[in-house]
Amino acid sequence: YMFTYILMDQTERFYRHEVENAKLKVDVLMAQIKPHFIYNSLVAIRSYLDEPEKAEEVLDHFAGFLRGSIDVLEETGCIRASREFETVENYLYMEKERFGDDLTVVYEIGDSDFDLPAFSVQTLVENAVRHGIRESGTGKGTVRIKSYRTDTEHIVEVWDDGAGFPETMKNELPDGAGQSIKSRDEAGEQESHRAHIGLSNLKKRLLLMCGGWLEAPDRQEKETVVRIKIPIKEKEGK
């Protein structure tokens, strides 16, 4: 009887885990469908029709972003960080084409040999550009993506010097330290909701898929750093 009970309990836990994992994956993939980004990218490509070489370069980055996003549809678990960084680079290339010198991008990739959920860094970068830089007073700023390894963790930082977190709208997305993340645009209620859902989804996927977590900063006036932390597996340390 006890054996049967334990077996049924473990089976239920397994299927509950699989259903939750599948739901999170559907949610995050749907969140990547942003028609305005595709439209703006096509406009950027069209603007270079008189410069075939430049148009080809822009098109390659756009195709790279779409390929990187679509390829993960076939993945059942985490992906290599190097693949995630490549998709992020293609995305930011297209945003640079759109915003020009208003957007500065800095890469400090010191660690990419680990696994993490697809779209994890992408979600933070999009928030940094759309709700940090573009909603700041000037609409200008810098986004920095940094990765490194400590003795116990793989860490990815997404930094921006944009609008910072507002004092209002607390406790939407507490992290392990009890701090919170909140979208910055109170007027754009729909965008704020989508940003919150994306970050909340990311926090759950990090925990569920790789035992990681999202570390949110305290409010700062003109600087925001959000960190992904993923524990180093025992076999990695050897």
Disulfide bonds with the S-S distance in Angstrom:
none
